[in-house]
């Protein structure tokens, strides 16, 4: 039976969210249950801190652009990054080299030679260049220059009474401190619709000419400096490598052009009062704004690519826009209130949920899929990984934040030409999606980057979520070509074994946990289940469009090898040896088919035994990030609700005091945002349920353990 709540959740998307909230609110009031007080829910998790964190900032941003601040509200003592989804730089190619010179290595693929970009292949310089270019840039550092009474420059140690509050409801960052007993108050905000940051500083130090605001520009972090630029991005000691030019000066405004090789962009600056912007005497790429005759200095800075520059909005306008947009964000979409619970851990889980929404909305709601560390710093050169897009993006669907999700899903349409070329060059049909890539769709070389497979069915997953929220013809047409080209590659990649009559996957193939030998890996469990799901959805799409089923897709669906089982449990891939002693590192792939995925090809009894084996044999304390939401969703589907919650609160599932998803694991950038995308998807699923789950309220939470869950505006998982 379809409940009224389920019907309302199916109405769909951002446009329906106010209606959902009104109707559910009316029903709650009629039942004597108060509607969730969203202002109270959000505000009780405002970030308050009294000391600086030199590794991770507090941020303001809009999804496409973000500004990381230290304890002063700016980047005064800690050079955190100002980053966007359009700011990229490319090193010159190695002398005498062309991209076309890199060919990769030939791999046996179902008995035929196929060339993949897996290793250096005699071109180590070009291989490294392709991996590292282009890379994201730090657009600039905005900070304060503070002078003590004796005229010497203050350090962070000279400050007293530091206090900072991130006001989540309005997106305002409020900071205060004193220098030699003189108070300083700072408001930092980001414009929701423009790549502009604004700061208002109030202090007698402004009038006394002991406080100025500076804007400094670094050179790009070179690709050869390593794949992680964390916690800071950019070189500050290479003034000869780039050019800045101050131009367009007028009353209360100016513009600075920054050129780094072939990259050029502009920072437009606006300020109030009689301040003056000029180049610093001792630093070639630093510009200082000194105040006038009052105690207040309000300045805004808008960053834009060359040719798109425009004047910066005044600081009060930026603050007003932020104070208008963020309450609308919090009042829309889903909400989860755990405050009625008696389990003392409720506040920490609720804190993680609220702050995750904030961090993802400002780091991961741009026109391009986000990188692993969002707009905080550079992980993997700032490139995004298409297999992680599901973790980054799918939660927006369940939380009914479709305007944010729709910004980025067009990436598949834009990648269609390169995806088709990639598949054709390898002898397959359809479109093969890259792994580590940038906005131009060029795949980065590397073993995992080239042979990873589980990103291929993602369009089917996202398309199905979209149709469940918006069941209309326009949605079918929106995904039609992308989904059919995806399915065509998947069916083409599955190889018919003449001796067995089965369709098999691989070799060569890299599994989702990336801990296998690709040359001998056949039929990985997670990928087999996902292949079934993707082809099933593609055929359903054809039926919804009134088209006949594709016969070859059906043949592959019917003939795909079963998920590999050894001694009654699922294993990483078919024929794997020493599974539970040598292959229990990183992501626990054997449970993945029945976690975020609904279990195509899964026997539930076998999966239940597999989960027990994972708990016994996998070093769970060595897992990280999205592994814990994955395990939580698997436990919820299996009815183990207490364990589901425990996974989301596990000590090694790391969150900082500011709510950022930290990572202490070697080789993983920090912060690592797939963790919080997974958290939000898992929590929504545990609240609103899933397609074949129990028809009850919050089926993923153990009510007998004191969990009282109130939620609204969420959609069920697949």
VENVEN-V253519 format. One record per backbone hydrogen bond with DSSP energy under -1.0 kcal/mol. CO is the residue of the C=O (numbers start at 1). NH is the residue of the N-H. If there is no record, write none. Layout:
co:CO nh:NH
co:CO nh:NH
This chain:
co:3 nh:7
co:4 nh:8
co:5 nh:9
co:6 nh:10
co:8 nh:11
co:12 nh:16
co:16 nh:20
co:17 nh:21
co:18 nh:22
co:19 nh:23
co:20 nh:24
co:21 nh:25
co:22 nh:26
co:23 nh:27
co:24 nh:28
co:25 nh:29
co:26 nh:30
co:27 nh:31
co:28 nh:33
co:29 nh:32
co:36 nh:38
co:37 nh:41
co:38 nh:42
co:39 nh:43
co:40 nh:44
co:42 nh:45
co:43 nh:46
co:47 nh:166
co:49 nh:164
co:58 nh:69
co:60 nh:67
co:64 nh:85
co:65 nh:62
co:66 nh:83
co:67 nh:60
co:69 nh:58
co:70 nh:73
co:74 nh:70
co:78 nh:80
co:81 nh:68
co:82 nh:139
co:83 nh:66
co:87 nh:137
co:89 nh:135
co:94 nh:97
co:98 nh:101
co:99 nh:102
co:105 nh:116
co:107 nh:114
co:109 nh:112
co:112 nh:109
co:114 nh:107
co:116 nh:105
co:116 nh:118
co:117 nh:446
co:120 nh:123
co:123 nh:127
co:124 nh:128
co:125 nh:129
co:126 nh:130
co:127 nh:131
co:128 nh:132
co:129 nh:133
co:135 nh:89
co:141 nh:216
co:142 nh:75
co:143 nh:214
co:145 nh:212
co:146 nh:154
co:148 nh:151
co:152 nh:148
co:155 nh:158
co:156 nh:159
co:160 nh:178
co:163 nh:176
co:164 nh:49
co:165 nh:174
co:166 nh:47
co:166 nh:168
co:167 nh:171
co:167 nh:172
co:172 nh:167
co:173 nh:188
co:174 nh:165
co:175 nh:186
co:176 nh:163
co:177 nh:184
co:178 nh:160
co:179 nh:182
co:182 nh:179
co:184 nh:177
co:185 nh:202
co:186 nh:175
co:187 nh:200
co:188 nh:173
co:189 nh:198
co:194 nh:196
co:195 nh:303
co:196 nh:191
co:197 nh:301
co:198 nh:189
co:199 nh:299
co:200 nh:187
co:201 nh:297
co:202 nh:185
co:203 nh:206
co:204 nh:208
co:205 nh:210
co:205 nh:211
co:206 nh:209
co:210 nh:147
co:212 nh:145
co:213 nh:289
co:214 nh:143
co:215 nh:287
co:216 nh:141
co:219 nh:235
co:222 nh:225
co:223 nh:226
co:227 nh:381
co:229 nh:378
co:235 nh:219
co:238 nh:241
co:243 nh:259
co:245 nh:257
co:247 nh:255
co:250 nh:253
co:252 nh:271
co:253 nh:250
co:254 nh:269
co:255 nh:247
co:256 nh:267
co:257 nh:245
co:258 nh:265
co:259 nh:243
co:260 nh:263
co:263 nh:260
co:264 nh:306
co:265 nh:258
co:266 nh:304
co:267 nh:256
co:268 nh:302
co:269 nh:254
co:270 nh:300
co:276 nh:290
co:278 nh:288
co:283 nh:286
co:285 nh:217
co:286 nh:280
co:287 nh:215
co:288 nh:278
co:289 nh:213
co:290 nh:276
co:295 nh:203
co:297 nh:201
co:298 nh:272
co:299 nh:199
co:300 nh:270
co:301 nh:197
co:302 nh:268
co:304 nh:266
co:305 nh:308
co:314 nh:318
co:315 nh:319
co:316 nh:320
co:317 nh:321
co:318 nh:322
co:319 nh:323
co:320 nh:324
co:321 nh:325
co:322 nh:326
co:324 nh:328
co:325 nh:329
co:326 nh:330
co:327 nh:331
co:328 nh:332
co:335 nh:712
co:337 nh:710
co:338 nh:341
co:343 nh:346
co:345 nh:349
co:346 nh:350
co:347 nh:351
co:348 nh:352
co:349 nh:353
co:350 nh:354
co:351 nh:355
co:352 nh:356
co:353 nh:357
co:354 nh:358
co:355 nh:359
co:356 nh:360
co:357 nh:361
co:358 nh:362
co:359 nh:363
co:360 nh:364
co:362 nh:63
co:371 nh:374
co:372 nh:673
co:373 nh:376
co:378 nh:229
co:379 nh:382
co:380 nh:383
co:381 nh:136
co:384 nh:437
co:385 nh:388
co:388 nh:392
co:389 nh:393
co:390 nh:394
co:393 nh:396
co:394 nh:397
co:394 nh:398
co:395 nh:399
co:396 nh:401
co:397 nh:400
co:398 nh:715
co:399 nh:334
co:401 nh:405
co:402 nh:406
co:405 nh:408
co:405 nh:409
co:408 nh:411
co:409 nh:412
co:410 nh:414
co:411 nh:415
co:415 nh:419
co:416 nh:420
co:417 nh:421
co:418 nh:422
co:419 nh:423
co:419 nh:432
co:420 nh:424
co:421 nh:425
co:422 nh:426
co:423 nh:428
co:424 nh:427
co:435 nh:386
co:436 nh:444
co:437 nh:384
co:438 nh:441
co:446 nh:450
co:447 nh:451
co:448 nh:452
co:451 nh:510
co:453 nh:456
co:457 nh:460
co:457 nh:461
co:458 nh:462
co:459 nh:463
co:460 nh:464
co:461 nh:465
co:462 nh:466
co:463 nh:467
co:464 nh:468
co:465 nh:469
co:466 nh:470
co:470 nh:472
co:472 nh:476
co:473 nh:477
co:474 nh:478
co:475 nh:479
co:476 nh:480
co:479 nh:483
co:480 nh:484
co:481 nh:485
co:482 nh:486
co:483 nh:487
co:484 nh:488
co:485 nh:431
co:485 nh:489
co:486 nh:490
co:487 nh:491
co:488 nh:492
co:489 nh:493
co:490 nh:494
co:495 nh:504
co:497 nh:501
co:502 nh:497
co:503 nh:561
co:504 nh:495
co:505 nh:523
co:511 nh:514
co:517 nh:520
co:522 nh:574
co:524 nh:528
co:525 nh:529
co:526 nh:530
co:527 nh:531
co:528 nh:532
co:529 nh:533
co:530 nh:534
co:531 nh:535
co:532 nh:536
co:533 nh:537
co:534 nh:538
co:535 nh:539
co:536 nh:540
co:537 nh:541
co:538 nh:542
co:539 nh:543
co:540 nh:544
co:541 nh:545
co:542 nh:547
co:543 nh:546
co:550 nh:554
co:551 nh:555
co:552 nh:556
co:553 nh:557
co:554 nh:558
co:555 nh:559
co:556 nh:560
co:559 nh:503
co:564 nh:571
co:566 nh:569
co:569 nh:566
co:572 nh:525
co:573 nh:576
co:578 nh:581
co:578 nh:582
co:579 nh:583
co:587 nh:589
co:588 nh:591
co:589 nh:592
co:591 nh:594
co:592 nh:595
co:593 nh:599
co:599 nh:602
co:603 nh:607
co:604 nh:608
co:605 nh:609
co:606 nh:610
co:607 nh:611
co:608 nh:612
co:609 nh:613
co:610 nh:614
co:611 nh:615
co:612 nh:616
co:613 nh:617
co:614 nh:618
co:618 nh:620
co:619 nh:622
co:620 nh:623
co:624 nh:627
co:625 nh:628
co:626 nh:630
co:627 nh:631
co:628 nh:632
co:629 nh:633
co:630 nh:634
co:631 nh:635
co:632 nh:636
co:633 nh:637
co:634 nh:638
co:635 nh:640
co:636 nh:639
co:639 nh:641
co:640 nh:644
co:641 nh:645
co:642 nh:646
co:643 nh:647
co:644 nh:648
co:650 nh:653
co:652 nh:654
co:656 nh:659
co:660 nh:656
co:660 nh:662
co:661 nh:672
co:665 nh:668
co:672 nh:675
co:673 nh:677
co:674 nh:678
co:675 nh:679
co:676 nh:680
co:677 nh:681
co:678 nh:682
co:679 nh:683
co:680 nh:684
co:681 nh:685
co:682 nh:686
co:683 nh:687
co:684 nh:688
co:685 nh:689
co:686 nh:700
co:687 nh:698
co:689 nh:717
co:690 nh:693
co:694 nh:696
co:698 nh:701
co:701 nh:703
co:702 nh:705
co:702 nh:707
co:703 nh:706
co:706 nh:342
co:706 nh:343
co:710 nh:337
co:712 nh:335
